[in-house]
C-alpha cells in the first residue's frame, strides 16, 4: 500500500484519486496539493512561484495508479514528469524542496517503467537530502526486485544512519537480513551536558555549503514539449 502513496515525507497525505478527465485539478487534488505542497515555509517567493508545477507532478503521477489503460497511465506519467522537470528548471539549485521533486520524479519513472532514470532520481534526492527516508526505500525496493539484495541492504543501512526512526527502513532492514542493533546514526543525539559544553564554547562561523546544480532531467520522447 505504501508504494501507492506518493512523495517523500508526504506519505499518508496523498490518497489515490480516481482518474479525472481533463487537466484541471479536482477538489480532492486541490486539497492534496494544499496539504502536501503548499502548507510549507513559502517565504522564498521566488522559488515558490513555480511550485504549482510540482503539484502537477504529484497529481498526474497519482492519477496514473487509477488509469483505465496503459496508454492513459503513460500520458498521466508524462504530464507528471513534465511538471517535475519544470520545477527543477525554474527553481534555484539550493531550494530546499528539490530533493522531494527528484523523489517524486523517480516514482513517476519507476511506474513508467524507466528504472535507470528512477534510480538516478532517487540517488539525486538522497544527495540533496540524506534524511529523505522514502528515497532509500524506493531505491532499495528496485535493487531487491532485481535480485541485488546486498546492494539493497547497503542502501537501507545507509538510510537508517540518516533516518534512524524510519519504520519502513527498519522493516526492510530485517527483511533483507540486517542484524541488530540497527546501524549507528550518522549524527548522534547530543546529551544535555554536551549541549551545555557547546553553549559555553566560543562559536565559530562555518563555511556555507556549496550547492551543486542538479543534472538536467531527461524524459521520454512522449513527455517532451
C-alpha positions in Angstrom: 0.0 0.0 0.0 2.9 2.3 0.8 4.1 2.2 -2.8 0.7 3.6 -3.9 1.3 6.8 -1.9 3.5 9.5 -3.3 6.2 11.9 -2.4 8.9 11.7 0.1 7.9 12.9 3.6 4.4 13.3 2.2 3.4 9.6 2.7 0.0 9.3 4.1 -1.1 12.7 2.8 -1.7 11.7 -0.8 -4.7 9.4 -1.3 -5.1 7.6 -4.6 -7.6 9.6 -6.6 -9.9 8.3 -9.3 -8.7 9.3 -12.7 -10.2 12.7 -13.6 -10.9 13.8 -17.1 -9.1 16.9 -18.3 -6.2 18.9 -17.0 -7.9 20.9 -14.2 -7.4 19.7 -10.7 -10.3 18.1 -8.9 -11.4 19.4 -5.5 -9.6 16.4 -3.9 -6.4 17.2 -5.8 -6.6 20.8 -4.8 -6.9 19.8 -1.1 -4.0 17.3 -1.6 -1.7 19.9 -3.1 -2.5 22.3 -0.3 -1.7 19.8 2.4 1.3 18.1 0.7 2.9 21.1 -1.1 1.7 24.5 -0.1 1.4 24.1 3.7 5.2 24.7 4.0 7.5 27.5 4.6 6.7 29.5 1.4 8.7 32.6 2.4 11.1 32.1 -0.5 8.7 33.7 -3.0 11.0 33.5 -6.0 11.2 29.7 -5.9 7.6 29.0 -4.6 6.2 30.9 -7.5 7.0 27.8 -9.6 5.7 25.1 -7.2 2.4 24.7 -9.0 4.5 22.6 -11.4 5.3 20.3 -8.5 1.6 19.9 -7.7 1.0 18.9 -11.3 3.8 16.4 -11.0 2.2 14.8 -7.9 -1.4 14.7 -9.0 -0.8 13.4 -12.5 1.6 10.7 -11.2 -1.1 9.9 -8.7 -3.7 9.6 -11.5 -1.6 7.0 -13.2 -2.5 4.5 -10.4 -6.1 4.5 -11.4 -5.7 4.8 -15.2 -8.1 2.6 -17.1 -5.5 1.7 -19.8 -1.7 1.5 -20.2 -1.8 4.5 -22.7 -3.8 6.6 -20.2 -1.3 5.7 -17.5 1.7 6.7 -19.6 0.0 10.0 -20.6 -0.5 10.9 -16.9 3.1 9.9 -16.1 4.4 12.0 -18.9 2.5 15.0 -17.7 3.7 14.4 -14.2 7.3 14.2 -15.3 7.0 17.4 -17.2 5.8 19.1 -14.0 8.8 17.9 -12.1 11.2 18.9 -14.9 9.6 22.4 -14.9 10.0 22.7 -11.1 13.7 21.8 -11.3 14.2 24.1 -14.3 12.8 27.2 -12.7 13.9 26.8 -9.1 17.4 27.5 -7.8 19.8 24.7 -7.1 19.8 25.3 -3.3 16.0 25.3 -3.0 15.1 23.0 -0.1 12.2 21.3 -1.9 14.3 20.0 -4.8 15.1 16.6 -3.2 11.4 15.9 -2.9 10.9 16.8 -6.5 13.6 14.4 -7.5 12.0 11.7 -5.4 8.6 12.3 -7.0 10.0 12.2 -10.5 11.7 9.0 -9.6 8.4 7.5 -8.6 6.9 8.5 -12.0 9.9 7.0 -13.8 9.5 3.8 -11.8 5.9 3.5 -12.8 6.6 4.2 -16.5 8.7 2.0 -16.2 12.2 3.5 -16.7 14.1 2.1 -13.8 17.5 3.5 -14.7 16.1 7.0 -14.7 14.2 6.3 -11.5 17.4 5.1 -9.7 19.2 8.3 -10.8 16.4 10.5 -9.4 16.3 8.6 -6.1 20.1 9.0 -5.8 19.8 12.7 -6.6 17.1 13.0 -3.9 19.4 11.3 -1.3 22.3 13.6 -2.3 20.2 16.6 -1.8 18.6 15.4 1.5 20.3 12.4 3.1 17.4 12.3 5.7 14.8 11.6 3.0 13.9 8.1 4.1 11.5 7.3 1.3 14.2 7.8 -1.3 16.2 5.0 0.3 13.1 2.8 0.4 12.3 3.3 -3.3 15.9 2.7 -4.3 16.3 -0.4 -2.2 13.0 -1.8 -3.5 14.2 -1.6 -7.1 17.5 -3.2 -6.1 15.8 -6.0 -4.2 13.4 -6.6 -7.1 16.4 -7.0 -9.4 17.9 -9.7 -7.1 20.6 -7.2 -5.8 19.8 -8.0 -2.1 23.3 -6.9 -0.8 23.0 -3.6 -2.6 19.5 -3.1 -1.2 20.8 -3.9 2.3 23.6 -1.3 1.9 21.0 1.2 0.8 18.7 0.6 3.7 21.6 0.5 6.1 22.8 4.0 4.9 19.2 5.2 5.1 18.9 4.1 8.7 22.1 6.0 9.5 20.4 9.2 8.4 16.8 8.4 9.3 17.1 6.1 12.3 13.4 6.3 13.2 12.0 5.2 9.8 9.7 2.2 10.2 9.8 1.3 6.5 13.6 1.3 6.5 13.6 -0.8 9.7 11.2 -3.3 8.2 13.3 -3.7 5.0 16.5 -4.0 7.1 15.0 -7.0 8.8 13.6 -8.5 5.5 17.0 -8.1 3.8 18.8 -9.9 6.6 20.2 -7.0 8.6 21.5 -7.7 12.1 20.6 -5.9 15.3 21.4 -3.5 16.6 20.4 -1.1 13.9 23.2 0.9 12.2 24.7 3.7 14.3 23.1 7.1 13.4 25.3 9.4 11.4 24.5 12.2 13.8 24.1 11.2 17.4 21.6 13.0 19.6 23.5 15.2 21.9 23.2 14.9 25.7 22.2 17.9 27.9 25.8 18.0 29.2 27.2 18.1 25.7 24.8 20.9 24.8 25.9 22.9 27.8 29.6 22.5 26.8 28.8 23.5 23.3 27.0 26.6 24.5 30.0 27.6 26.6 32.3 27.3 23.7 33.0 30.3 21.5 31.1 29.8 18.3 33.0 29.8 15.0 31.5 30.6 11.7 31.2 27.6 9.4 31.6 27.9 5.7 28.4 27.9 3.7 27.8 24.6 1.9 28.2 24.8 -1.8 25.1 23.5 -3.6 25.8 21.6 -6.8 23.2 22.1 -9.6 21.2 19.0 -10.5 21.8 17.5 -13.9 19.1 18.2 -16.4 16.3 15.7 -16.2 15.7 13.5 -19.3 12.1 12.5 -20.0 10.7 10.0 -22.5 10.2 11.4 -26.0 6.4 11.3 -25.5 6.8 13.6 -22.5 8.7 16.3 -24.2 7.0 19.6 -25.1 
